[in-house]
Amino acid sequence: MDAPTLEPKFLPSGHELGVVAVGFSGGQGKQGVDAAPMALIKAGLINQLKDELEYNVHYDGEVHAYTDIMPKDDPPYRNMKRPLSVSAVTKALSEQVYEHASQGRFILTLGGDHSIAIGTVSGTAK
C-alpha cells in the first residue's frame, strides 16, 4: 500500500484520521458482528494506518460496547430489533464522530452492525 497523495478538498489535512471502534450487534440478529472491530485492530489495522498509509491516527484505544446506556427493556417495534438500544448507541457514536470531525479529521468507524452508519453519518454531517 502507498500513502495517499491527493489532498482532500474539505479537510484541513489529509493525514489526520479519527478512528472510532464500535462493538455493537443490537440492530440485527446475527451473533458475532460485534467482534469485528477488535479483530481488525488485533490484525494490525491501526499500525498499518500509521506506518503504511502515514496517517496521524487519533484512536482512544477502546472498542466501545456502550453497555452502560442500553435499556433493560427493548422490545421490537415494527420489525425493528432493539430500537431503543440502536437509538442510544447511534446517539453516543454520533457525538464521538463529531468530536473527530470538528477537529478536521477524516473519520473511520469500525463496526459490524450496519446500524452504526446512522451515528457515523449524523456525526459527520453535524
Backbone as XML, in Angstrom:
<?xml version="1.0"?>
<chain id="A" units="angstrom">
  <residue number="1" name="MET">
    <atom name="N" x="0.830" y="-1.180" z="0.000"/>
    <atom name="CA" x="0.000" y="0.000" z="0.000"/>
    <atom name="C" x="0.877" y="1.246" z="0.000"/>
  </residue>
  <residue number="2" name="ASP">
    <atom name="N" x="0.378" y="2.273" z="-0.634"/>
    <atom name="CA" x="1.081" y="3.538" z="-0.650"/>
    <atom name="C" x="0.273" y="4.582" z="0.111"/>
  </residue>
  <residue number="3" name="ALA">
    <atom name="N" x="0.970" y="5.531" z="0.682"/>
    <atom name="CA" x="0.302" y="6.626" z="1.370"/>
    <atom name="C" x="-0.481" y="7.454" z="0.358"/>
  </residue>
  <residue number="4" name="PRO">
    <atom name="N" x="-1.621" y="8.010" z="0.796"/>
    <atom name="CA" x="-2.410" y="8.829" z="-0.122"/>
    <atom name="C" x="-1.612" y="10.042" z="-0.610"/>
  </residue>
  <residue number="5" name="THR">
    <atom name="N" x="-1.776" y="10.371" z="-1.866"/>
    <atom name="CA" x="-1.048" y="11.511" z="-2.428"/>
    <atom name="C" x="-1.969" y="12.689" z="-2.723"/>
  </residue>
  <residue number="6" name="LEU">
    <atom name="N" x="-3.263" y="12.473" z="-2.797"/>
    <atom name="CA" x="-4.202" y="13.553" z="-3.057"/>
    <atom name="C" x="-4.581" y="14.243" z="-1.753"/>
  </residue>
  <residue number="7" name="GLU">
    <atom name="N" x="-4.610" y="15.558" z="-1.780"/>
    <atom name="CA" x="-5.062" y="16.308" z="-0.616"/>
    <atom name="C" x="-6.580" y="16.430" z="-0.685"/>
  </residue>
  <residue number="8" name="PRO">
    <atom name="N" x="-7.270" y="16.140" z="0.405"/>
    <atom name="CA" x="-8.736" y="16.211" z="0.386"/>
    <atom name="C" x="-9.224" y="17.654" z="0.264"/>
  </residue>
  <residue number="9" name="LYS">
    <atom name="N" x="-10.359" y="17.795" z="-0.390"/>
    <atom name="CA" x="-10.924" y="19.105" z="-0.668"/>
    <atom name="C" x="-11.509" y="19.777" z="0.575"/>
  </residue>
  <residue number="10" name="PHE">
    <atom name="N" x="-12.098" y="19.010" z="1.469"/>
    <atom name="CA" x="-12.865" y="19.582" z="2.568"/>
    <atom name="C" x="-12.227" y="19.418" z="3.935"/>
  </residue>
  <residue number="11" name="LEU">
    <atom name="N" x="-11.033" y="18.887" z="3.994"/>
    <atom name="CA" x="-10.349" y="18.683" z="5.268"/>
    <atom name="C" x="-9.078" y="19.533" z="5.298"/>
  </residue>
  <residue number="12" name="PRO">
    <atom name="N" x="-8.753" y="20.080" z="6.480"/>
    <atom name="CA" x="-7.536" y="20.890" z="6.570"/>
    <atom name="C" x="-6.267" y="20.098" z="6.268"/>
  </residue>
  <residue number="13" name="SER">
    <atom name="N" x="-6.265" y="18.814" z="6.603"/>
    <atom name="CA" x="-5.103" y="17.966" z="6.355"/>
    <atom name="C" x="-5.580" y="16.582" z="5.967"/>
  </residue>
  <residue number="14" name="GLY">
    <atom name="N" x="-4.938" y="16.009" z="4.997"/>
    <atom name="CA" x="-5.315" y="14.669" z="4.576"/>
    <atom name="C" x="-4.695" y="13.574" z="5.408"/>
  </residue>
  <residue number="15" name="HIS">
    <atom name="N" x="-3.937" y="13.947" z="6.428"/>
    <atom name="CA" x="-3.211" y="12.943" z="7.207"/>
    <atom name="C" x="-3.769" y="12.727" z="8.603"/>
  </residue>
  <residue number="16" name="GLU">
    <atom name="N" x="-4.792" y="13.477" z="8.980"/>
    <atom name="CA" x="-5.400" y="13.331" z="10.305"/>
    <atom name="C" x="-6.580" y="12.372" z="10.200"/>
  </residue>
  <residue number="17" name="LEU">
    <atom name="N" x="-6.526" y="11.296" z="10.957"/>
    <atom name="CA" x="-7.559" y="10.263" z="10.895"/>
    <atom name="C" x="-8.096" y="9.976" z="12.288"/>
  </residue>
  <residue number="18" name="GLY">
    <atom name="N" x="-9.391" y="10.110" z="12.458"/>
    <atom name="CA" x="-10.052" y="9.735" z="13.707"/>
    <atom name="C" x="-10.660" y="8.357" z="13.557"/>
  </residue>
  <residue number="19" name="VAL">
    <atom name="N" x="-10.352" y="7.469" z="14.490"/>
    <atom name="CA" x="-10.884" y="6.104" z="14.449"/>
    <atom name="C" x="-11.791" y="5.890" z="15.649"/>
  </residue>
  <residue number="20" name="VAL">
    <atom name="N" x="-13.000" y="5.402" z="15.377"/>
    <atom name="CA" x="-13.943" y="5.038" z="16.432"/>
    <atom name="C" x="-14.306" y="3.577" z="16.214"/>
  </residue>
  <residue number="21" name="ALA">
    <atom name="N" x="-14.086" y="2.756" z="17.230"/>
    <atom name="CA" x="-14.402" y="1.325" z="17.143"/>
    <atom name="C" x="-15.655" y="1.047" z="17.968"/>
  </residue>
  <residue number="22" name="VAL">
    <atom name="N" x="-16.617" y="0.368" z="17.348"/>
    <atom name="CA" x="-17.916" y="0.122" z="17.975"/>
    <atom name="C" x="-18.234" y="-1.358" z="17.935"/>
  </residue>
  <residue number="23" name="GLY">
    <atom name="N" x="-18.221" y="-1.995" z="19.094"/>
    <atom name="CA" x="-18.573" y="-3.402" z="19.197"/>
    <atom name="C" x="-20.044" y="-3.541" z="19.538"/>
  </residue>
  <residue number="24" name="PHE">
    <atom name="N" x="-20.887" y="-3.427" z="18.546"/>
    <atom name="CA" x="-22.342" y="-3.425" z="18.748"/>
    <atom name="C" x="-22.996" y="-4.352" z="17.752"/>
  </residue>
  <residue number="25" name="SER">
    <atom name="N" x="-23.986" y="-5.111" z="18.216"/>
    <atom name="CA" x="-24.710" y="-6.012" z="17.318"/>
    <atom name="C" x="-26.215" y="-5.920" z="17.527"/>
  </residue>
  <residue number="26" name="GLY">
    <atom name="N" x="-26.663" y="-4.866" z="18.178"/>
    <atom name="CA" x="-28.064" y="-4.760" z="18.570"/>
    <atom name="C" x="-29.054" y="-4.509" z="17.463"/>
  </residue>
  <residue number="27" name="GLY">
    <atom name="N" x="-28.626" y="-4.055" z="16.312"/>
    <atom name="CA" x="-29.564" y="-3.728" z="15.250"/>
    <atom name="C" x="-29.938" y="-4.896" z="14.357"/>
  </residue>
  <residue number="28" name="GLN">
    <atom name="N" x="-29.415" y="-6.067" z="14.651"/>
    <atom name="CA" x="-29.700" y="-7.237" z="13.818"/>
    <atom name="C" x="-29.588" y="-8.492" z="14.687"/>
  </residue>
  <residue number="29" name="GLY">
    <atom name="N" x="-29.894" y="-9.632" z="14.134"/>
    <atom name="CA" x="-29.971" y="-10.842" z="14.931"/>
    <atom name="C" x="-28.768" y="-11.772" z="14.903"/>
  </residue>
  <residue number="30" name="LYS">
    <atom name="N" x="-27.766" y="-11.493" z="14.103"/>
    <atom name="CA" x="-26.629" y="-12.403" z="13.992"/>
    <atom name="C" x="-25.605" y="-12.121" z="15.079"/>
  </residue>
  <residue number="31" name="GLN">
    <atom name="N" x="-25.173" y="-13.180" z="15.739"/>
    <atom name="CA" x="-24.164" y="-13.042" z="16.778"/>
    <atom name="C" x="-22.773" y="-12.941" z="16.164"/>
  </residue>
  <residue number="32" name="GLY">
    <atom name="N" x="-21.907" y="-12.180" z="16.812"/>
    <atom name="CA" x="-20.513" y="-12.143" z="16.413"/>
    <atom name="C" x="-20.073" y="-10.908" z="15.661"/>
  </residue>
  <residue number="33" name="VAL">
    <atom name="N" x="-21.004" y="-10.138" z="15.093"/>
    <atom name="CA" x="-20.583" y="-8.960" z="14.343"/>
    <atom name="C" x="-19.927" y="-7.919" z="15.246"/>
  </residue>
  <residue number="34" name="ASP">
    <atom name="N" x="-20.252" y="-7.970" z="16.525"/>
    <atom name="CA" x="-19.660" y="-7.024" z="17.477"/>
    <atom name="C" x="-18.169" y="-7.287" z="17.702"/>
  </residue>
  <residue number="35" name="ALA">
    <atom name="N" x="-17.689" y="-8.439" z="17.289"/>
    <atom name="CA" x="-16.270" y="-8.788" z="17.452"/>
    <atom name="C" x="-15.395" y="-8.256" z="16.312"/>
  </residue>
  <residue number="36" name="ALA">
    <atom name="N" x="-16.005" y="-7.775" z="15.236"/>
    <atom name="CA" x="-15.240" y="-7.342" z="14.058"/>
    <atom name="C" x="-14.238" y="-6.224" z="14.350"/>
  </residue>
  <residue number="37" name="PRO">
    <atom name="N" x="-14.605" y="-5.163" z="15.089"/>
    <atom name="CA" x="-13.619" y="-4.098" z="15.319"/>
    <atom name="C" x="-12.365" y="-4.600" z="16.031"/>
  </residue>
  <residue number="38" name="MET">
    <atom name="N" x="-12.523" y="-5.424" z="17.048"/>
    <atom name="CA" x="-11.358" y="-5.937" z="17.781"/>
    <atom name="C" x="-10.527" y="-6.846" z="16.886"/>
  </residue>
  <residue number="39" name="ALA">
    <atom name="N" x="-11.182" y="-7.624" z="16.050"/>
    <atom name="CA" x="-10.441" y="-8.496" z="15.139"/>
    <atom name="C" x="-9.588" y="-7.668" z="14.170"/>
  </residue>
  <residue number="40" name="LEU">
    <atom name="N" x="-10.139" y="-6.582" z="13.659"/>
    <atom name="CA" x="-9.386" y="-5.711" z="12.753"/>
    <atom name="C" x="-8.200" y="-5.061" z="13.469"/>
  </residue>
  <residue number="41" name="ILE">
    <atom name="N" x="-8.431" y="-4.623" z="14.690"/>
    <atom name="CA" x="-7.365" y="-3.970" z="15.453"/>
    <atom name="C" x="-6.269" y="-4.971" z="15.810"/>
  </residue>
  <residue number="42" name="LYS">
    <atom name="N" x="-6.669" y="-6.159" z="16.265"/>
    <atom name="CA" x="-5.673" y="-7.186" z="16.594"/>
    <atom name="C" x="-4.884" y="-7.638" z="15.370"/>
  </residue>
  <residue number="43" name="ALA">
    <atom name="N" x="-5.500" y="-7.537" z="14.201"/>
    <atom name="CA" x="-4.812" y="-7.913" z="12.966"/>
    <atom name="C" x="-3.830" y="-6.831" z="12.511"/>
  </residue>
  <residue number="44" name="GLY">
    <atom name="N" x="-3.802" y="-5.703" z="13.213"/>
    <atom name="CA" x="-2.806" y="-4.681" z="12.925"/>
    <atom name="C" x="-3.285" y="-3.473" z="12.139"/>
  </residue>
  <residue number="45" name="LEU">
    <atom name="N" x="-4.587" y="-3.281" z="12.042"/>
    <atom name="CA" x="-5.108" y="-2.186" z="11.237"/>
    <atom name="C" x="-4.578" y="-0.815" z="11.675"/>
  </residue>
  <residue number="46" name="ILE">
    <atom name="N" x="-4.580" y="-0.538" z="12.967"/>
    <atom name="CA" x="-4.149" y="0.784" z="13.451"/>
    <atom name="C" x="-2.690" y="1.033" z="13.074"/>
  </residue>
  <residue number="47" name="ASN">
    <atom name="N" x="-1.853" y="0.041" z="13.276"/>
    <atom name="CA" x="-0.445" y="0.193" z="12.908"/>
    <atom name="C" x="-0.258" y="0.357" z="11.401"/>
  </residue>
  <residue number="48" name="GLN">
    <atom name="N" x="-1.031" y="-0.356" z="10.616"/>
    <atom name="CA" x="-0.933" y="-0.209" z="9.165"/>
    <atom name="C" x="-1.350" y="1.191" z="8.728"/>
  </residue>
  <residue number="49" name="LEU">
    <atom name="N" x="-2.384" y="1.722" z="9.348"/>
    <atom name="CA" x="-2.818" y="3.076" z="9.012"/>
    <atom name="C" x="-1.717" y="4.093" z="9.312"/>
  </residue>
  <residue number="50" name="LYS">
    <atom name="N" x="-1.017" y="3.857" z="10.429"/>
    <atom name="CA" x="0.069" y="4.763" z="10.816"/>
    <atom name="C" x="1.312" y="4.549" z="9.948"/>
  </residue>
  <residue number="51" name="ASP">
    <atom name="N" x="1.767" y="3.318" z="9.889"/>
    <atom name="CA" x="3.059" y="3.012" z="9.270"/>
    <atom name="C" x="3.022" y="2.977" z="7.740"/>
  </residue>
  <residue number="52" name="GLU">
    <atom name="N" x="2.019" y="2.330" z="7.191"/>
    <atom name="CA" x="1.992" y="2.148" z="5.749"/>
    <atom name="C" x="1.270" y="3.276" z="5.008"/>
  </residue>
  <residue number="53" name="LEU">
    <atom name="N" x="0.218" y="3.811" z="5.607"/>
    <atom name="CA" x="-0.526" y="4.877" z="4.945"/>
    <atom name="C" x="-0.185" y="6.262" z="5.502"/>
  </residue>
  <residue number="54" name="GLU">
    <atom name="N" x="0.663" y="6.276" z="6.517"/>
    <atom name="CA" x="1.198" y="7.513" z="7.089"/>
    <atom name="C" x="0.129" y="8.462" z="7.639"/>
  </residue>
  <residue number="55" name="TYR">
    <atom name="N" x="-0.926" y="7.887" z="8.223"/>
    <atom name="CA" x="-1.933" y="8.713" z="8.880"/>
    <atom name="C" x="-1.487" y="9.033" z="10.300"/>
  </residue>
  <residue number="56" name="ASN">
    <atom name="N" x="-1.849" y="10.211" z="10.752"/>
    <atom name="CA" x="-1.708" y="10.570" z="12.162"/>
    <atom name="C" x="-3.018" y="10.119" z="12.814"/>
  </residue>
  <residue number="57" name="VAL">
    <atom name="N" x="-3.010" y="8.933" z="13.408"/>
    <atom name="CA" x="-4.229" y="8.288" z="13.899"/>
    <atom name="C" x="-4.574" y="8.775" z="15.303"/>
  </residue>
  <residue number="58" name="HIS">
    <atom name="N" x="-5.839" y="9.181" z="15.457"/>
    <atom name="CA" x="-6.387" y="9.573" z="16.749"/>
    <atom name="C" x="-7.399" y="8.486" z="17.128"/>
  </residue>
  <residue number="59" name="TYR">
    <atom name="N" x="-6.998" y="7.642" z="18.050"/>
    <atom name="CA" x="-7.830" y="6.498" z="18.462"/>
    <atom name="C" x="-7.688" y="6.354" z="19.966"/>
  </residue>
  <residue number="60" name="ASP">
    <atom name="N" x="-8.796" y="6.231" z="20.659"/>
    <atom name="CA" x="-8.766" y="6.176" z="22.121"/>
    <atom name="C" x="-8.399" y="4.805" z="22.688"/>
  </residue>
  <residue number="61" name="GLY">
    <atom name="N" x="-8.112" y="3.833" z="21.824"/>
    <atom name="CA" x="-7.674" y="2.521" z="22.279"/>
    <atom name="C" x="-8.780" y="1.631" z="22.823"/>
  </residue>
  <residue number="62" name="GLU">
    <atom name="N" x="-10.014" y="1.995" z="22.546"/>
    <atom name="CA" x="-11.138" y="1.247" z="23.104"/>
    <atom name="C" x="-12.122" y="0.835" z="22.009"/>
  </residue>
  <residue number="63" name="VAL">
    <atom name="N" x="-12.654" y="-0.381" z="22.165"/>
    <atom name="CA" x="-13.785" y="-0.800" z="21.351"/>
    <atom name="C" x="-15.011" y="-0.548" z="22.207"/>
  </residue>
  <residue number="64" name="HIS">
    <atom name="N" x="-15.804" y="0.421" z="21.823"/>
    <atom name="CA" x="-16.941" y="0.851" z="22.638"/>
    <atom name="C" x="-18.109" y="-0.116" z="22.479"/>
  </residue>
  <residue number="65" name="ALA">
    <atom name="N" x="-18.589" y="-0.620" z="23.598"/>
    <atom name="CA" x="-19.740" y="-1.522" z="23.592"/>
    <atom name="C" x="-21.005" y="-0.801" z="24.045"/>
  </residue>
  <residue number="66" name="TYR">
    <atom name="N" x="-20.844" y="0.298" z="24.739"/>
    <atom name="CA" x="-21.962" y="1.126" z="25.207"/>
    <atom name="C" x="-22.949" y="0.363" z="26.087"/>
  </residue>
  <residue number="67" name="THR">
    <atom name="N" x="-22.483" y="-0.642" z="26.794"/>
    <atom name="CA" x="-23.391" y="-1.442" z="27.622"/>
    <atom name="C" x="-24.055" y="-0.609" z="28.719"/>
  </residue>
  <residue number="68" name="ASP">
    <atom name="N" x="-23.400" y="0.447" z="29.161"/>
    <atom name="CA" x="-23.958" y="1.267" z="30.235"/>
    <atom name="C" x="-25.154" y="2.104" z="29.797"/>
  </residue>
  <residue number="69" name="ILE">
    <atom name="N" x="-25.390" y="2.253" z="28.509"/>
    <atom name="CA" x="-26.529" y="3.057" z="28.054"/>
    <atom name="C" x="-27.647" y="2.209" z="27.440"/>
  </residue>
  <residue number="70" name="MET">
    <atom name="N" x="-27.504" y="0.896" z="27.494"/>
    <atom name="CA" x="-28.521" y="0.007" z="26.929"/>
    <atom name="C" x="-29.730" y="-0.076" z="27.857"/>
  </residue>
  <residue number="71" name="PRO">
    <atom name="N" x="-30.930" y="0.102" z="27.312"/>
    <atom name="CA" x="-32.130" y="-0.054" z="28.145"/>
    <atom name="C" x="-32.359" y="-1.525" z="28.503"/>
  </residue>
  <residue number="72" name="LYS">
    <atom name="N" x="-32.931" y="-1.757" z="29.665"/>
    <atom name="CA" x="-33.189" y="-3.132" z="30.099"/>
    <atom name="C" x="-34.302" y="-3.772" z="29.280"/>
  </residue>
  <residue number="73" name="ASP">
    <atom name="N" x="-35.304" y="-2.987" z="28.960"/>
    <atom name="CA" x="-36.432" y="-3.499" z="28.174"/>
    <atom name="C" x="-36.406" y="-2.801" z="26.811"/>
  </residue>
  <residue number="74" name="ASP">
    <atom name="N" x="-36.330" y="-3.588" z="25.758"/>
    <atom name="CA" x="-36.219" y="-3.025" z="24.419"/>
    <atom name="C" x="-36.909" y="-3.941" z="23.413"/>
  </residue>
  <residue number="75" name="PRO">
    <atom name="N" x="-38.253" y="-3.965" z="23.460"/>
    <atom name="CA" x="-38.989" y="-4.862" z="22.561"/>
    <atom name="C" x="-38.919" y="-4.391" z="21.107"/>
  </residue>
  <residue number="76" name="PRO">
    <atom name="N" x="-39.079" y="-5.334" z="20.174"/>
    <atom name="CA" x="-39.106" y="-4.962" z="18.755"/>
    <atom name="C" x="-40.258" y="-3.992" z="18.477"/>
  </residue>
  <residue number="77" name="TYR">
    <atom name="N" x="-40.067" y="-3.169" z="17.475"/>
    <atom name="CA" x="-41.107" y="-2.237" z="17.060"/>
    <atom name="C" x="-41.162" y="-2.241" z="15.535"/>
  </residue>
  <residue number="78" name="ARG">
    <atom name="N" x="-42.301" y="-2.628" z="14.977"/>
    <atom name="CA" x="-42.484" y="-2.669" z="13.522"/>
    <atom name="C" x="-41.326" y="-3.364" z="12.802"/>
  </residue>
  <residue number="79" name="ASN">
    <atom name="N" x="-40.960" y="-4.503" z="13.274"/>
    <atom name="CA" x="-39.888" y="-5.316" z="12.693"/>
    <atom name="C" x="-38.480" y="-4.794" z="12.968"/>
  </residue>
  <residue number="80" name="MET">
    <atom name="N" x="-38.348" y="-3.736" z="13.744"/>
    <atom name="CA" x="-37.016" y="-3.235" z="14.108"/>
    <atom name="C" x="-36.576" y="-3.954" z="15.373"/>
  </residue>
  <residue number="81" name="LYS">
    <atom name="N" x="-35.355" y="-4.450" z="15.365"/>
    <atom name="CA" x="-34.793" y="-5.130" z="16.522"/>
    <atom name="C" x="-34.134" y="-4.112" z="17.442"/>
  </residue>
  <residue number="82" name="ARG">
    <atom name="N" x="-34.494" y="-4.155" z="18.713"/>
    <atom name="CA" x="-33.896" y="-3.314" z="19.765"/>
    <atom name="C" x="-33.795" y="-1.837" z="19.366"/>
  </residue>
  <residue number="83" name="PRO">
    <atom name="N" x="-34.909" y="-1.212" z="19.048"/>
    <atom name="CA" x="-34.864" y="0.173" z="18.571"/>
    <atom name="C" x="-34.336" y="1.164" z="19.611"/>
  </residue>
  <residue number="84" name="LEU">
    <atom name="N" x="-34.606" y="0.942" z="20.874"/>
    <atom name="CA" x="-34.107" y="1.865" z="21.896"/>
    <atom name="C" x="-32.591" y="1.757" z="22.048"/>
  </residue>
  <residue number="85" name="SER">
    <atom name="N" x="-32.071" y="0.550" z="21.965"/>
    <atom name="CA" x="-30.617" y="0.349" z="22.041"/>
    <atom name="C" x="-29.919" y="0.969" z="20.838"/>
  </residue>
  <residue number="86" name="VAL">
    <atom name="N" x="-30.465" y="0.729" z="19.652"/>
    <atom name="CA" x="-29.872" y="1.287" z="18.442"/>
    <atom name="C" x="-29.863" y="2.807" z="18.528"/>
  </residue>
  <residue number="87" name="SER">
    <atom name="N" x="-30.953" y="3.381" z="18.993"/>
    <atom name="CA" x="-31.030" y="4.834" z="19.120"/>
    <atom name="C" x="-29.988" y="5.369" z="20.098"/>
  </residue>
  <residue number="88" name="ALA">
    <atom name="N" x="-29.849" y="4.727" z="21.246"/>
    <atom name="CA" x="-28.882" y="5.178" z="22.259"/>
    <atom name="C" x="-27.451" y="5.068" z="21.739"/>
  </residue>
  <residue number="89" name="VAL">
    <atom name="N" x="-27.138" y="3.961" z="21.091"/>
    <atom name="CA" x="-25.780" y="3.746" z="20.577"/>
    <atom name="C" x="-25.468" y="4.720" z="19.449"/>
  </residue>
  <residue number="90" name="THR">
    <atom name="N" x="-26.399" y="4.912" z="18.532"/>
    <atom name="CA" x="-26.118" y="5.815" z="17.417"/>
    <atom name="C" x="-25.968" y="7.253" z="17.908"/>
  </residue>
  <residue number="91" name="LYS">
    <atom name="N" x="-26.668" y="7.628" z="18.944"/>
    <atom name="CA" x="-26.511" y="8.979" z="19.506"/>
    <atom name="C" x="-25.116" y="9.141" z="20.120"/>
  </residue>
  <residue number="92" name="ALA">
    <atom name="N" x="-24.687" y="8.159" z="20.904"/>
    <atom name="CA" x="-23.353" y="8.220" z="21.515"/>
    <atom name="C" x="-22.265" y="8.197" z="20.451"/>
  </residue>
  <residue number="93" name="LEU">
    <atom name="N" x="-22.423" y="7.356" z="19.445"/>
    <atom name="CA" x="-21.452" y="7.277" z="18.358"/>
    <atom name="C" x="-21.404" y="8.587" z="17.587"/>
  </residue>
  <residue number="94" name="SER">
    <atom name="N" x="-22.548" y="9.174" z="17.327"/>
    <atom name="CA" x="-22.609" y="10.447" z="16.609"/>
    <atom name="C" x="-21.780" y="11.510" z="17.327"/>
  </residue>
  <residue number="95" name="GLU">
    <atom name="N" x="-21.852" y="11.535" z="18.641"/>
    <atom name="CA" x="-21.079" y="12.509" z="19.417"/>
    <atom name="C" x="-19.580" y="12.247" z="19.292"/>
  </residue>
  <residue number="96" name="GLN">
    <atom name="N" x="-19.180" y="10.975" z="19.315"/>
    <atom name="CA" x="-17.765" y="10.639" z="19.159"/>
    <atom name="C" x="-17.257" y="11.013" z="17.773"/>
  </residue>
  <residue number="97" name="VAL">
    <atom name="N" x="-18.032" y="10.707" z="16.762"/>
    <atom name="CA" x="-17.648" y="11.030" z="15.390"/>
    <atom name="C" x="-17.551" y="12.539" z="15.220"/>
  </residue>
  <residue number="98" name="TYR">
    <atom name="N" x="-18.516" y="13.265" z="15.773"/>
    <atom name="CA" x="-18.495" y="14.721" z="15.669"/>
    <atom name="C" x="-17.231" y="15.311" z="16.296"/>
  </residue>
  <residue number="99" name="GLU">
    <atom name="N" x="-16.784" y="14.733" z="17.399"/>
    <atom name="CA" x="-15.546" y="15.219" z="18.029"/>
    <atom name="C" x="-14.377" y="15.170" z="17.049"/>
  </residue>
  <residue number="100" name="HIS">
    <atom name="N" x="-14.267" y="14.080" z="16.331"/>
    <atom name="CA" x="-13.199" y="13.964" z="15.331"/>
    <atom name="C" x="-13.433" y="14.932" z="14.168"/>
  </residue>
  <residue number="101" name="ALA">
    <atom name="N" x="-14.659" y="14.961" z="13.667"/>
    <atom name="CA" x="-14.972" y="15.814" z="12.516"/>
    <atom name="C" x="-14.738" y="17.284" z="12.842"/>
  </residue>
  <residue number="102" name="SER">
    <atom name="N" x="-15.080" y="17.688" z="14.043"/>
    <atom name="CA" x="-14.907" y="19.094" z="14.421"/>
    <atom name="C" x="-13.430" y="19.485" z="14.502"/>
  </residue>
  <residue number="103" name="GLN">
    <atom name="N" x="-12.550" y="18.503" z="14.589"/>
    <atom name="CA" x="-11.112" y="18.741" z="14.588"/>
    <atom name="C" x="-10.525" y="18.650" z="13.172"/>
  </residue>
  <residue number="104" name="GLY">
    <atom name="N" x="-11.404" y="18.468" z="12.181"/>
    <atom name="CA" x="-10.953" y="18.415" z="10.790"/>
    <atom name="C" x="-10.371" y="17.082" z="10.373"/>
  </residue>
  <residue number="105" name="ARG">
    <atom name="N" x="-10.702" y="16.036" z="11.114"/>
    <atom name="CA" x="-10.156" y="14.707" z="10.800"/>
    <atom name="C" x="-11.094" y="13.930" z="9.881"/>
  </residue>
  <residue number="106" name="PHE">
    <atom name="N" x="-10.488" y="13.122" z="9.035"/>
    <atom name="CA" x="-11.241" y="12.112" z="8.306"/>
    <atom name="C" x="-11.598" y="11.045" z="9.331"/>
  </residue>
  <residue number="107" name="ILE">
    <atom name="N" x="-12.788" y="10.451" z="9.234"/>
    <atom name="CA" x="-13.239" y="9.515" z="10.263"/>
    <atom name="C" x="-13.410" y="8.122" z="9.692"/>
  </residue>
  <residue number="108" name="LEU">
    <atom name="N" x="-12.886" y="7.156" z="10.428"/>
    <atom name="CA" x="-13.065" y="5.747" z="10.102"/>
    <atom name="C" x="-13.785" y="5.107" z="11.281"/>
  </residue>
  <residue number="109" name="THR">
    <atom name="N" x="-14.983" y="4.604" z="11.033"/>
    <atom name="CA" x="-15.740" y="3.909" z="12.073"/>
    <atom name="C" x="-15.641" y="2.420" z="11.810"/>
  </residue>
  <residue number="110" name="LEU">
    <atom name="N" x="-15.205" y="1.682" z="12.819"/>
    <atom name="CA" x="-15.093" y="0.232" z="12.711"/>
    <atom name="C" x="-16.254" y="-0.395" z="13.460"/>
  </residue>
  <residue number="111" name="GLY">
    <atom name="N" x="-16.943" y="-1.285" z="12.828"/>
    <atom name="CA" x="-18.046" y="-1.966" z="13.478"/>
    <atom name="C" x="-18.459" y="-3.177" z="12.672"/>
  </residue>
  <residue number="112" name="GLY">
    <atom name="N" x="-19.510" y="-3.808" z="13.121"/>
    <atom name="CA" x="-20.025" y="-4.947" z="12.408"/>
    <atom name="C" x="-21.495" y="-4.782" z="12.091"/>
  </residue>
  <residue number="113" name="ASP">
    <atom name="N" x="-22.211" y="-4.084" z="12.940"/>
    <atom name="CA" x="-23.647" y="-3.882" z="12.765"/>
    <atom name="C" x="-23.874" y="-2.689" z="11.843"/>
  </residue>
  <residue number="114" name="HIS">
    <atom name="N" x="-24.680" y="-2.890" z="10.833"/>
    <atom name="CA" x="-24.946" y="-1.832" z="9.855"/>
    <atom name="C" x="-25.577" y="-0.588" z="10.471"/>
  </residue>
  <residue number="115" name="SER">
    <atom name="N" x="-26.209" y="-0.723" z="11.628"/>
    <atom name="CA" x="-26.897" y="0.422" z="12.222"/>
    <atom name="C" x="-25.948" y="1.524" z="12.686"/>
  </residue>
  <residue number="116" name="ILE">
    <atom name="N" x="-24.667" y="1.216" z="12.848"/>
    <atom name="CA" x="-23.745" y="2.270" z="13.277"/>
    <atom name="C" x="-23.533" y="3.324" z="12.194"/>
  </residue>
  <residue number="117" name="ALA">
    <atom name="N" x="-23.975" y="3.026" z="10.991"/>
    <atom name="CA" x="-23.888" y="4.035" z="9.927"/>
    <atom name="C" x="-24.698" y="5.278" z="10.297"/>
  </residue>
  <residue number="118" name="ILE">
    <atom name="N" x="-25.780" y="5.107" z="11.033"/>
    <atom name="CA" x="-26.625" y="6.238" z="11.419"/>
    <atom name="C" x="-25.812" y="7.250" z="12.229"/>
  </residue>
  <residue number="119" name="GLY">
    <atom name="N" x="-25.089" y="6.773" z="13.234"/>
    <atom name="CA" x="-24.279" y="7.654" z="14.071"/>
    <atom name="C" x="-23.087" y="8.217" z="13.336"/>
  </residue>
  <residue number="120" name="THR">
    <atom name="N" x="-22.507" y="7.447" z="12.432"/>
    <atom name="CA" x="-21.365" y="7.912" z="11.655"/>
    <atom name="C" x="-21.783" y="9.053" z="10.729"/>
  </residue>
  <residue number="121" name="VAL">
    <atom name="N" x="-22.869" y="8.880" z="10.011"/>
    <atom name="CA" x="-23.333" y="9.899" z="9.079"/>
    <atom name="C" x="-23.798" y="11.150" z="9.835"/>
  </residue>
  <residue number="122" name="SER">
    <atom name="N" x="-24.563" y="10.974" z="10.894"/>
    <atom name="CA" x="-25.077" y="12.154" z="11.599"/>
    <atom name="C" x="-23.957" y="12.940" z="12.282"/>
  </residue>
  <residue number="123" name="GLY">
    <atom name="N" x="-22.965" y="12.261" z="12.837"/>
    <atom name="CA" x="-21.848" y="12.949" z="13.459"/>
    <atom name="C" x="-20.987" y="13.688" z="12.452"/>
  </residue>
  <residue number="124" name="THR">
    <atom name="N" x="-20.829" y="13.114" z="11.275"/>
    <atom name="CA" x="-20.060" y="13.759" z="10.223"/>
    <atom name="C" x="-20.821" y="14.964" z="9.668"/>
  </residue>
  <residue number="125" name="ALA">
    <atom name="N" x="-22.108" y="14.805" z="9.465"/>
    <atom name="CA" x="-22.926" y="15.874" z="8.910"/>
    <atom name="C" x="-23.048" y="17.072" z="9.865"/>
  </residue>
  <residue number="126" name="LYS">
    <atom name="N" x="-23.053" y="16.782" z="11.148"/>
    <atom name="CA" x="-23.174" y="17.858" z="12.142"/>
    <atom name="C" x="-21.999" y="18.797" z="12.050"/>
  </residue>
</chain>
